[in-house]
Amino acid sequence: MKMCDVYKDHMGNLTITFMDNKTTFLQTDYDKASFFVGCGLVDAPDNWDGQPDNLHDTWYYAEEDDITECPDEYYEIRE
């Protein structure tokens, strides 16, 4: 996991900024749900298929302000 800051804009999109000031932008619910599961903010069932609806409503209530570390795969795709 890498240190990062997460900012949610007024449209609900997430911008993840890493300590080297490079960013990743998450726009879809699929991307955001995967990110929340990857950083441990939301628990997914063992057989989770990546569909946000299969996380029930728990990921909708997750607060991006609680994220301080981001999954390594997002660090690898930053711009």
PDB file of N, CA, C and O in Angstrom:
ATOM      1  N   MET A   1       0.842  -1.169   0.000  1.00  0.00           N
ATOM      2  CA  MET A   1       0.000   0.000   0.000  1.00  0.00           C
ATOM      3  C   MET A   1       0.895   1.244   0.000  1.00  0.00           C
ATOM      4  O   MET A   1       1.964   1.259   0.610  1.00  0.00           O
ATOM      5  N   LYS A   2       0.441   2.259  -0.683  1.00  0.00           N
ATOM      6  CA  LYS A   2       1.160   3.534  -0.794  1.00  0.00           C
ATOM      7  C   LYS A   2       0.335   4.637  -0.150  1.00  0.00           C
ATOM      8  O   LYS A   2      -0.895   4.603  -0.184  1.00  0.00           O
ATOM      9  N   MET A   3       1.011   5.605   0.431  1.00  0.00           N
ATOM     10  CA  MET A   3       0.326   6.759   1.010  1.00  0.00           C
ATOM     11  C   MET A   3      -0.316   7.563  -0.116  1.00  0.00           C
ATOM     12  O   MET A   3       0.258   7.702  -1.196  1.00  0.00           O
ATOM     13  N   CYS A   4      -1.517   8.094   0.145  1.00  0.00           N
ATOM     14  CA  CYS A   4      -2.214   8.869  -0.872  1.00  0.00           C
ATOM     15  C   CYS A   4      -3.256   9.766  -0.221  1.00  0.00           C
ATOM     16  O   CYS A   4      -3.608   9.592   0.945  1.00  0.00           O
ATOM     17  N   ASP A   5      -3.739  10.721  -0.992  1.00  0.00           N
ATOM     18  CA  ASP A   5      -4.860  11.565  -0.613  1.00  0.00           C
ATOM     19  C   ASP A   5      -5.978  11.315  -1.608  1.00  0.00           C
ATOM     20  O   ASP A   5      -5.723  11.136  -2.799  1.00  0.00           O
ATOM     21  N   VAL A   6      -7.202  11.303  -1.133  1.00  0.00           N
ATOM     22  CA  VAL A   6      -8.347  11.061  -1.998  1.00  0.00           C
ATOM     23  C   VAL A   6      -9.283  12.260  -1.903  1.00  0.00           C
ATOM     24  O   VAL A   6      -9.656  12.695  -0.813  1.00  0.00           O
ATOM     25  N   TYR A   7      -9.653  12.784  -3.072  1.00  0.00           N
ATOM     26  CA  TYR A   7     -10.550  13.934  -3.153  1.00  0.00           C
ATOM     27  C   TYR A   7     -11.774  13.556  -3.981  1.00  0.00           C
ATOM     28  O   TYR A   7     -11.642  13.031  -5.086  1.00  0.00           O
ATOM     29  N   LYS A   8     -12.964  13.822  -3.445  1.00  0.00           N
ATOM     30  CA  LYS A   8     -14.208  13.568  -4.166  1.00  0.00           C
ATOM     31  C   LYS A   8     -14.755  14.897  -4.655  1.00  0.00           C
ATOM     32  O   LYS A   8     -14.970  15.812  -3.861  1.00  0.00           O
ATOM     33  N   ASP A   9     -14.981  15.008  -5.961  1.00  0.00           N
ATOM     34  CA  ASP A   9     -15.516  16.262  -6.499  1.00  0.00           C
ATOM     35  C   ASP A   9     -17.042  16.284  -6.413  1.00  0.00           C
ATOM     36  O   ASP A   9     -17.658  15.319  -5.959  1.00  0.00           O
ATOM     37  N   HIS A  10     -17.637  17.372  -6.845  1.00  0.00           N
ATOM     38  CA  HIS A  10     -19.090  17.540  -6.718  1.00  0.00           C
ATOM     39  C   HIS A  10     -19.894  16.571  -7.588  1.00  0.00           C
ATOM     40  O   HIS A  10     -21.094  16.402  -7.373  1.00  0.00           O
ATOM     41  N   MET A  11     -19.252  15.938  -8.560  1.00  0.00           N
ATOM     42  CA  MET A  11     -19.919  14.951  -9.406  1.00  0.00           C
ATOM     43  C   MET A  11     -19.752  13.532  -8.873  1.00  0.00           C
ATOM     44  O   MET A  11     -20.303  12.591  -9.445  1.00  0.00           O
ATOM     45  N   GLY A  12     -18.999  13.364  -7.783  1.00  0.00           N
ATOM     46  CA  GLY A  12     -18.795  12.046  -7.192  1.00  0.00           C
ATOM     47  C   GLY A  12     -17.567  11.322  -7.696  1.00  0.00           C
ATOM     48  O   GLY A  12     -17.303  10.194  -7.279  1.00  0.00           O
ATOM     49  N   ASN A  13     -16.802  11.951  -8.593  1.00  0.00           N
ATOM     50  CA  ASN A  13     -15.572  11.339  -9.088  1.00  0.00           C
ATOM     51  C   ASN A  13     -14.490  11.427  -8.024  1.00  0.00           C
ATOM     52  O   ASN A  13     -14.496  12.339  -7.198  1.00  0.00           O
ATOM     53  N   LEU A  14     -13.560  10.478  -8.045  1.00  0.00           N
ATOM     54  CA  LEU A  14     -12.461  10.475  -7.082  1.00  0.00           C
ATOM     55  C   LEU A  14     -11.144  10.744  -7.791  1.00  0.00           C
ATOM     56  O   LEU A  14     -10.860  10.155  -8.834  1.00  0.00           O
ATOM     57  N   THR A  15     -10.350  11.628  -7.227  1.00  0.00           N
ATOM     58  CA  THR A  15      -8.984  11.847  -7.680  1.00  0.00           C
ATOM     59  C   THR A  15      -8.068  11.386  -6.568  1.00  0.00           C
ATOM     60  O   THR A  15      -8.150  11.880  -5.443  1.00  0.00           O
ATOM     61  N   ILE A  16      -7.189  10.435  -6.880  1.00  0.00           N
ATOM     62  CA  ILE A  16      -6.240   9.911  -5.916  1.00  0.00           C
ATOM     63  C   ILE A  16      -4.888  10.528  -6.237  1.00  0.00           C
ATOM     64  O   ILE A  16      -4.392  10.404  -7.357  1.00  0.00           O
ATOM     65  N   THR A  17      -4.295  11.192  -5.256  1.00  0.00           N
ATOM     66  CA  THR A  17      -2.991  11.824  -5.441  1.00  0.00           C
ATOM     67  C   THR A  17      -1.992  11.133  -4.530  1.00  0.00           C
ATOM     68  O   THR A  17      -2.185  11.049  -3.317  1.00  0.00           O
ATOM     69  N   PHE A  18      -0.927  10.642  -5.132  1.00  0.00           N
ATOM     70  CA  PHE A  18       0.116   9.955  -4.383  1.00  0.00           C
ATOM     71  C   PHE A  18       1.178  10.947  -3.930  1.00  0.00           C
ATOM     72  O   PHE A  18       1.179  12.102  -4.355  1.00  0.00           O
ATOM     73  N   MET A  19       2.072  10.497  -3.074  1.00  0.00           N
ATOM     74  CA  MET A  19       3.067  11.383  -2.480  1.00  0.00           C
ATOM     75  C   MET A  19       4.012  11.994  -3.519  1.00  0.00           C
ATOM     76  O   MET A  19       4.647  13.011  -3.242  1.00  0.00           O
ATOM     77  N   ASP A  20       4.115  11.396  -4.701  1.00  0.00           N
ATOM     78  CA  ASP A  20       4.953  11.971  -5.766  1.00  0.00           C
ATOM     79  C   ASP A  20       4.156  12.948  -6.637  1.00  0.00           C
ATOM     80  O   ASP A  20       4.628  13.366  -7.694  1.00  0.00           O
ATOM     81  N   ASN A  21       2.946  13.312  -6.189  1.00  0.00           N
ATOM     82  CA  ASN A  21       2.038  14.246  -6.866  1.00  0.00           C
ATOM     83  C   ASN A  21       1.471  13.731  -8.180  1.00  0.00           C
ATOM     84  O   ASN A  21       0.876  14.504  -8.931  1.00  0.00           O
ATOM     85  N   LYS A  22       1.635  12.466  -8.472  1.00  0.00           N
ATOM     86  CA  LYS A  22       0.982  11.878  -9.640  1.00  0.00           C
ATOM     87  C   LYS A  22      -0.394  11.406  -9.205  1.00  0.00           C
ATOM     88  O   LYS A  22      -0.613  11.073  -8.040  1.00  0.00           O
ATOM     89  N   THR A  23      -1.322  11.381 -10.160  1.00  0.00           N
ATOM     90  CA  THR A  23      -2.715  11.107  -9.818  1.00  0.00           C
ATOM     91  C   THR A  23      -3.325   9.972 -10.626  1.00  0.00           C
ATOM     92  O   THR A  23      -2.817   9.567 -11.671  1.00  0.00           O
ATOM     93  N   THR A  24      -4.420   9.487 -10.102  1.00  0.00           N
ATOM     94  CA  THR A  24      -5.297   8.538 -10.780  1.00  0.00           C
ATOM     95  C   THR A  24      -6.712   9.059 -10.592  1.00  0.00           C
ATOM     96  O   THR A  24      -7.054   9.551  -9.516  1.00  0.00           O
ATOM     97  N   PHE A  25      -7.535   8.955 -11.623  1.00  0.00           N
ATOM     98  CA  PHE A  25      -8.904   9.465 -11.606  1.00  0.00           C
ATOM     99  C   PHE A  25      -9.866   8.285 -11.702  1.00  0.00           C
ATOM    100  O   PHE A  25      -9.757   7.470 -12.618  1.00  0.00           O
ATOM    101  N   LEU A  26     -10.801   8.189 -10.770  1.00  0.00           N
ATOM    102  CA  LEU A  26     -11.803   7.125 -10.771  1.00  0.00           C
ATOM    103  C   LEU A  26     -13.172   7.750 -10.988  1.00  0.00           C
ATOM    104  O   LEU A  26     -13.612   8.601 -10.214  1.00  0.00           O
ATOM    105  N   GLN A  27     -13.831   7.322 -12.040  1.00  0.00           N
ATOM    106  CA  GLN A  27     -15.088   7.943 -12.425  1.00  0.00           C
ATOM    107  C   GLN A  27     -16.277   7.002 -12.287  1.00  0.00           C
ATOM    108  O   GLN A  27     -17.363   7.442 -11.907  1.00  0.00           O
ATOM    109  N   THR A  28     -16.101   5.731 -12.584  1.00  0.00           N
ATOM    110  CA  THR A  28     -17.245   4.820 -12.572  1.00  0.00           C
ATOM    111  C   THR A  28     -17.441   4.190 -11.198  1.00  0.00           C
ATOM    112  O   THR A  28     -16.516   4.132 -10.388  1.00  0.00           O
ATOM    113  N   ASP A  29     -18.646   3.724 -10.953  1.00  0.00           N
ATOM    114  CA  ASP A  29     -18.921   3.019  -9.706  1.00  0.00           C
ATOM    115  C   ASP A  29     -18.093   1.748  -9.596  1.00  0.00           C
ATOM    116  O   ASP A  29     -17.683   1.368  -8.499  1.00  0.00           O
ATOM    117  N   TYR A  30     -17.845   1.089 -10.723  1.00  0.00           N
ATOM    118  CA  TYR A  30     -17.036  -0.126 -10.719  1.00  0.00           C
ATOM    119  C   TYR A  30     -15.614   0.183 -10.242  1.00  0.00           C
ATOM    120  O   TYR A  30     -15.061  -0.545  -9.418  1.00  0.00           O
ATOM    121  N   ASP A  31     -15.032   1.254 -10.757  1.00  0.00           N
ATOM    122  CA  ASP A  31     -13.684   1.649 -10.349  1.00  0.00           C
ATOM    123  C   ASP A  31     -13.634   2.024  -8.883  1.00  0.00           C
ATOM    124  O   ASP A  31     -12.718   1.622  -8.165  1.00  0.00           O
ATOM    125  N   LYS A  32     -14.614   2.793  -8.433  1.00  0.00           N
ATOM    126  CA  LYS A  32     -14.634   3.240  -7.041  1.00  0.00           C
ATOM    127  C   LYS A  32     -14.843   2.064  -6.088  1.00  0.00           C
ATOM    128  O   LYS A  32     -14.182   1.993  -5.051  1.00  0.00           O
ATOM    129  N   ALA A  33     -15.741   1.149  -6.416  1.00  0.00           N
ATOM    130  CA  ALA A  33     -15.984  -0.016  -5.560  1.00  0.00           C
ATOM    131  C   ALA A  33     -14.727  -0.878  -5.464  1.00  0.00           C
ATOM    132  O   ALA A  33     -14.361  -1.319  -4.375  1.00  0.00           O
ATOM    133  N   SER A  34     -14.079  -1.116  -6.574  1.00  0.00           N
ATOM    134  CA  SER A  34     -12.849  -1.905  -6.575  1.00  0.00           C
ATOM    135  C   SER A  34     -11.766  -1.232  -5.739  1.00  0.00           C
ATOM    136  O   SER A  34     -11.035  -1.895  -5.002  1.00  0.00           O
ATOM    137  N   PHE A  35     -11.670   0.082  -5.859  1.00  0.00           N
ATOM    138  CA  PHE A  35     -10.694   0.845  -5.088  1.00  0.00           C
ATOM    139  C   PHE A  35     -10.987   0.745  -3.591  1.00  0.00           C
ATOM    140  O   PHE A  35     -10.075   0.514  -2.798  1.00  0.00           O
ATOM    141  N   PHE A  36     -12.242   0.914  -3.202  1.00  0.00           N
ATOM    142  CA  PHE A  36     -12.614   0.851  -1.786  1.00  0.00           C
ATOM    143  C   PHE A  36     -12.330  -0.531  -1.204  1.00  0.00           C
ATOM    144  O   PHE A  36     -11.891  -0.647  -0.060  1.00  0.00           O
ATOM    145  N   VAL A  37     -12.578  -1.571  -1.985  1.00  0.00           N
ATOM    146  CA  VAL A  37     -12.277  -2.927  -1.528  1.00  0.00           C
ATOM    147  C   VAL A  37     -10.760  -3.114  -1.443  1.00  0.00           C
ATOM    148  O   VAL A  37     -10.252  -3.675  -0.472  1.00  0.00           O
ATOM    149  N   GLY A  38     -10.045  -2.645  -2.458  1.00  0.00           N
ATOM    150  CA  GLY A  38      -8.593  -2.813  -2.500  1.00  0.00           C
ATOM    151  C   GLY A  38      -7.859  -2.136  -1.369  1.00  0.00           C
ATOM    152  O   GLY A  38      -6.824  -2.631  -0.924  1.00  0.00           O
ATOM    153  N   CYS A  39      -8.370  -1.013  -0.892  1.00  0.00           N
ATOM    154  CA  CYS A  39      -7.690  -0.313   0.194  1.00  0.00           C
ATOM    155  C   CYS A  39      -8.221  -0.741   1.562  1.00  0.00           C
ATOM    156  O   CYS A  39      -7.759  -0.237   2.586  1.00  0.00           O
ATOM    157  N   GLY A  40      -9.183  -1.661   1.593  1.00  0.00           N
ATOM    158  CA  GLY A  40      -9.675  -2.198   2.850  1.00  0.00           C
ATOM    159  C   GLY A  40     -10.776  -1.394   3.505  1.00  0.00           C
ATOM    160  O   GLY A  40     -11.165  -1.683   4.636  1.00  0.00           O
ATOM    161  N   LEU A  41     -11.280  -0.399   2.819  1.00  0.00           N
ATOM    162  CA  LEU A  41     -12.351   0.423   3.382  1.00  0.00           C
ATOM    163  C   LEU A  41     -13.682  -0.322   3.401  1.00  0.00           C
ATOM    164  O   LEU A  41     -14.513  -0.095   4.279  1.00  0.00           O
ATOM    165  N   VAL A  42     -13.880  -1.212   2.429  1.00  0.00           N
ATOM    166  CA  VAL A  42     -15.105  -1.998   2.312  1.00  0.00           C
ATOM    167  C   VAL A  42     -14.722  -3.467   2.187  1.00  0.00           C
ATOM    168  O   VAL A  42     -13.806  -3.812   1.440  1.00  0.00           O
ATOM    169  N   ASP A  43     -15.416  -4.325   2.913  1.00  0.00           N
ATOM    170  CA  ASP A  43     -15.199  -5.764   2.819  1.00  0.00           C
ATOM    171  C   ASP A  43     -16.047  -6.330   1.693  1.00  0.00           C
ATOM    172  O   ASP A  43     -17.228  -6.007   1.566  1.00  0.00           O
ATOM    173  N   ALA A  44     -15.435  -7.172   0.884  1.00  0.00           N
ATOM    174  CA  ALA A  44     -16.158  -7.843  -0.201  1.00  0.00           C
ATOM    175  C   ALA A  44     -16.262  -9.327   0.130  1.00  0.00           C
ATOM    176  O   ALA A  44     -15.375  -9.883   0.778  1.00  0.00           O
ATOM    177  N   PRO A  45     -17.335  -9.968  -0.308  1.00  0.00           N
ATOM    178  CA  PRO A  45     -17.435 -11.416  -0.102  1.00  0.00           C
ATOM    179  C   PRO A  45     -16.327 -12.136  -0.869  1.00  0.00           C
ATOM    180  O   PRO A  45     -15.797 -11.610  -1.848  1.00  0.00           O
ATOM    181  N   ASP A  46     -15.988 -13.325  -0.424  1.00  0.00           N
ATOM    182  CA  ASP A  46     -14.911 -14.092  -1.054  1.00  0.00           C
ATOM    183  C   ASP A  46     -15.137 -14.304  -2.547  1.00  0.00           C
ATOM    184  O   ASP A  46     -14.177 -14.340  -3.316  1.00  0.00           O
ATOM    185  N   ASN A  47     -16.366 -14.441  -2.957  1.00  0.00           N
ATOM    186  CA  ASN A  47     -16.674 -14.704  -4.364  1.00  0.00           C
ATOM    187  C   ASN A  47     -17.102 -13.447  -5.111  1.00  0.00           C
ATOM    188  O   ASN A  47     -17.815 -13.535  -6.111  1.00  0.00           O
ATOM    189  N   TRP A  48     -16.670 -12.260  -4.632  1.00  0.00           N
ATOM    190  CA  TRP A  48     -17.082 -10.999  -5.243  1.00  0.00           C
ATOM    191  C   TRP A  48     -16.664 -10.939  -6.696  1.00  0.00           C
ATOM    192  O   TRP A  48     -15.515 -11.225  -7.033  1.00  0.00           O
ATOM    193  N   ASP A  49     -17.596 -10.567  -7.555  1.00  0.00           N
ATOM    194  CA  ASP A  49     -17.378 -10.541  -8.999  1.00  0.00           C
ATOM    195  C   ASP A  49     -17.029  -9.155  -9.537  1.00  0.00           C
ATOM    196  O   ASP A  49     -16.961  -8.972 -10.752  1.00  0.00           O
ATOM    197  N   GLY A  50     -16.808  -8.183  -8.663  1.00  0.00           N
ATOM    198  CA  GLY A  50     -16.443  -6.845  -9.099  1.00  0.00           C
ATOM    199  C   GLY A  50     -17.627  -5.919  -9.316  1.00  0.00           C
ATOM    200  O   GLY A  50     -17.451  -4.739  -9.617  1.00  0.00           O
ATOM    201  N   GLN A  51     -18.819  -6.447  -9.164  1.00  0.00           N
ATOM    202  CA  GLN A  51     -20.023  -5.640  -9.346  1.00  0.00           C
ATOM    203  C   GLN A  51     -20.321  -4.852  -8.071  1.00  0.00           C
ATOM    204  O   GLN A  51     -20.439  -5.448  -7.001  1.00  0.00           O
ATOM    205  N   PRO A  52     -20.445  -3.525  -8.159  1.00  0.00           N
ATOM    206  CA  PRO A  52     -20.745  -2.727  -6.965  1.00  0.00           C
ATOM    207  C   PRO A  52     -22.015  -3.175  -6.252  1.00  0.00           C
ATOM    208  O   PRO A  52     -22.068  -3.160  -5.023  1.00  0.00           O
ATOM    209  N   ASP A  53     -23.033  -3.571  -7.001  1.00  0.00           N
ATOM    210  CA  ASP A  53     -24.302  -3.982  -6.397  1.00  0.00           C
ATOM    211  C   ASP A  53     -24.146  -5.208  -5.501  1.00  0.00           C
ATOM    212  O   ASP A  53     -24.948  -5.417  -4.590  1.00  0.00           O
ATOM    213  N   ASN A  54     -23.122  -6.016  -5.753  1.00  0.00           N
ATOM    214  CA  ASN A  54     -22.915  -7.216  -4.948  1.00  0.00           C
ATOM    215  C   ASN A  54     -22.171  -6.927  -3.644  1.00  0.00           C
ATOM    216  O   ASN A  54     -21.908  -7.842  -2.863  1.00  0.00           O
ATOM    217  N   LEU A  55     -21.833  -5.665  -3.409  1.00  0.00           N
ATOM    218  CA  LEU A  55     -21.277  -5.253  -2.120  1.00  0.00           C
ATOM    219  C   LEU A  55     -22.394  -4.787  -1.198  1.00  0.00           C
ATOM    220  O   LEU A  55     -22.143  -4.333  -0.081  1.00  0.00           O
ATOM    221  N   HIS A  56     -23.610  -4.901  -1.667  1.00  0.00           N
ATOM    222  CA  HIS A  56     -24.776  -4.376  -0.968  1.00  0.00           C
ATOM    223  C   HIS A  56     -24.617  -2.858  -0.897  1.00  0.00           C
ATOM    224  O   HIS A  56     -24.071  -2.268  -1.829  1.00  0.00           O
ATOM    225  N   ASP A  57     -25.053  -2.236   0.124  1.00  0.00           N
ATOM    226  CA  ASP A  57     -24.954  -0.778   0.195  1.00  0.00           C
ATOM    227  C   ASP A  57     -23.741  -0.299   0.979  1.00  0.00           C
ATOM    228  O   ASP A  57     -23.543   0.907   1.129  1.00  0.00           O
ATOM    229  N   THR A  58     -22.930  -1.220   1.478  1.00  0.00           N
ATOM    230  CA  THR A  58     -21.831  -0.804   2.351  1.00  0.00           C
ATOM    231  C   THR A  58     -20.858   0.140   1.669  1.00  0.00           C
ATOM    232  O   THR A  58     -20.329   1.043   2.318  1.00  0.00           O
ATOM    233  N   TRP A  59     -20.613  -0.036   0.410  1.00  0.00           N
ATOM    234  CA  TRP A  59     -19.625   0.822  -0.251  1.00  0.00           C
ATOM    235  C   TRP A  59     -20.176   2.212  -0.545  1.00  0.00           C
ATOM    236  O   TRP A  59     -19.412   3.166  -0.689  1.00  0.00           O
ATOM    237  N   TYR A  60     -21.491   2.327  -0.635  1.00  0.00           N
ATOM    238  CA  TYR A  60     -22.087   3.648  -0.850  1.00  0.00           C
ATOM    239  C   TYR A  60     -21.855   4.577   0.340  1.00  0.00           C
ATOM    240  O   TYR A  60     -21.769   5.795   0.184  1.00  0.00           O
ATOM    241  N   TYR A  61     -21.756   3.991   1.518  1.00  0.00           N
ATOM    242  CA  TYR A  61     -21.600   4.786   2.738  1.00  0.00           C
ATOM    243  C   TYR A  61     -20.145   4.944   3.167  1.00  0.00           C
ATOM    244  O   TYR A  61     -19.866   5.590   4.177  1.00  0.00           O
ATOM    245  N   ALA A  62     -19.231   4.369   2.424  1.00  0.00           N
ATOM    246  CA  ALA A  62     -17.808   4.488   2.746  1.00  0.00           C
ATOM    247  C   ALA A  62     -17.364   5.932   2.546  1.00  0.00           C
ATOM    248  O   ALA A  62     -17.755   6.584   1.578  1.00  0.00           O
ATOM    249  N   GLU A  63     -16.563   6.413   3.451  1.00  0.00           N
ATOM    250  CA  GLU A  63     -16.086   7.793   3.408  1.00  0.00           C
ATOM    251  C   GLU A  63     -14.656   7.825   2.871  1.00  0.00           C
ATOM    252  O   GLU A  63     -13.742   7.279   3.489  1.00  0.00           O
ATOM    253  N   GLU A  64     -14.472   8.461   1.733  1.00  0.00           N
ATOM    254  CA  GLU A  64     -13.147   8.532   1.125  1.00  0.00           C
ATOM    255  C   GLU A  64     -12.147   9.279   2.010  1.00  0.00           C
ATOM    256  O   GLU A  64     -10.937   9.115   1.853  1.00  0.00           O
ATOM    257  N   ASP A  65     -12.643  10.088   2.929  1.00  0.00           N
ATOM    258  CA  ASP A  65     -11.756  10.802   3.854  1.00  0.00           C
ATOM    259  C   ASP A  65     -11.022   9.853   4.795  1.00  0.00           C
ATOM    260  O   ASP A  65     -10.005  10.224   5.380  1.00  0.00           O
ATOM    261  N   ASP A  66     -11.529   8.631   4.947  1.00  0.00           N
ATOM    262  CA  ASP A  66     -10.901   7.649   5.827  1.00  0.00           C
ATOM    263  C   ASP A  66      -9.741   6.918   5.163  1.00  0.00           C
ATOM    264  O   ASP A  66      -9.062   6.126   5.815  1.00  0.00           O
ATOM    265  N   ILE A  67      -9.502   7.169   3.877  1.00  0.00           N
ATOM    266  CA  ILE A  67      -8.443   6.478   3.143  1.00  0.00           C
ATOM    267  C   ILE A  67      -7.130   7.243   3.272  1.00  0.00           C
ATOM    268  O   ILE A  67      -7.064   8.435   2.974  1.00  0.00           O
ATOM    269  N   THR A  68      -6.095   6.552   3.716  1.00  0.00           N
ATOM    270  CA  THR A  68      -4.758   7.152   3.770  1.00  0.00           C
ATOM    271  C   THR A  68      -3.756   6.351   2.950  1.00  0.00           C
ATOM    272  O   THR A  68      -2.708   6.866   2.562  1.00  0.00           O
ATOM    273  N   GLU A  69      -4.080   5.100   2.690  1.00  0.00           N
ATOM    274  CA  GLU A  69      -3.217   4.250   1.884  1.00  0.00           C
ATOM    275  C   GLU A  69      -4.020   3.666   0.735  1.00  0.00           C
ATOM    276  O   GLU A  69      -5.179   3.283   0.900  1.00  0.00           O
ATOM    277  N   CYS A  70      -3.386   3.604  -0.436  1.00  0.00           N
ATOM    278  CA  CYS A  70      -4.059   3.117  -1.634  1.00  0.00           C
ATOM    279  C   CYS A  70      -3.407   1.832  -2.116  1.00  0.00           C
ATOM    280  O   CYS A  70      -2.208   1.634  -1.919  1.00  0.00           O
ATOM    281  N   PRO A  71      -4.179   0.959  -2.745  1.00  0.00           N
ATOM    282  CA  PRO A  71      -3.629  -0.292  -3.259  1.00  0.00           C
ATOM    283  C   PRO A  71      -2.508  -0.046  -4.269  1.00  0.00           C
ATOM    284  O   PRO A  71      -2.545   0.916  -5.036  1.00  0.00           O
ATOM    285  N   ASP A  72      -1.532  -0.917  -4.253  1.00  0.00           N
ATOM    286  CA  ASP A  72      -0.371  -0.770  -5.127  1.00  0.00           C
ATOM    287  C   ASP A  72      -0.726  -0.703  -6.603  1.00  0.00           C
ATOM    288  O   ASP A  72      -0.056   0.001  -7.360  1.00  0.00           O
ATOM    289  N   GLU A  73      -1.764  -1.419  -7.035  1.00  0.00           N
ATOM    290  CA  GLU A  73      -2.104  -1.417  -8.457  1.00  0.00           C
ATOM    291  C   GLU A  73      -2.520  -0.028  -8.942  1.00  0.00           C
ATOM    292  O   GLU A  73      -2.357   0.287 -10.120  1.00  0.00           O
ATOM    293  N   TYR A  74      -3.049   0.794  -8.058  1.00  0.00           N
ATOM    294  CA  TYR A  74      -3.411   2.149  -8.448  1.00  0.00           C
ATOM    295  C   TYR A  74      -2.172   3.036  -8.533  1.00  0.00           C
ATOM    296  O   TYR A  74      -2.128   3.967  -9.336  1.00  0.00           O
ATOM    297  N   TYR A  75      -1.193   2.756  -7.727  1.00  0.00           N
ATOM    298  CA  TYR A  75       0.078   3.475  -7.792  1.00  0.00           C
ATOM    299  C   TYR A  75       0.749   3.203  -9.137  1.00  0.00           C
ATOM    300  O   TYR A  75       1.374   4.089  -9.719  1.00  0.00           O
ATOM    301  N   GLU A  76       0.616   1.993  -9.615  1.00  0.00           N
ATOM    302  CA  GLU A  76       1.255   1.585 -10.872  1.00  0.00           C
ATOM    303  C   GLU A  76       0.604   2.219 -12.098  1.00  0.00           C
ATOM    304  O   GLU A  76       1.253   2.330 -13.138  1.00  0.00           O
ATOM    305  N   ILE A  77      -0.657   2.637 -12.007  1.00  0.00           N
ATOM    306  CA  ILE A  77      -1.334   3.202 -13.183  1.00  0.00           C
ATOM    307  C   ILE A  77      -1.471   4.706 -13.113  1.00  0.00           C
ATOM    308  O   ILE A  77      -2.168   5.294 -13.940  1.00  0.00           O
ATOM    309  N   ARG A  78      -0.833   5.344 -12.159  1.00  0.00           N
ATOM    310  CA  ARG A  78      -0.955   6.804 -12.001  1.00  0.00           C
ATOM    311  C   ARG A  78      -0.338   7.539 -13.181  1.00  0.00           C
ATOM    312  O   ARG A  78       0.472   6.978 -13.918  1.00  0.00           O
ATOM    313  N   GLU A  79      -0.719   8.778 -13.351  1.00  0.00           N
ATOM    314  CA  GLU A  79      -0.207   9.599 -14.453  1.00  0.00           C
ATOM    315  C   GLU A  79       0.660  10.727 -13.921  1.00  0.00           C
ATOM    316  O   GLU A  79       1.181  11.525 -14.700  1.00  0.00           O
TER     317      GLU A  79
END
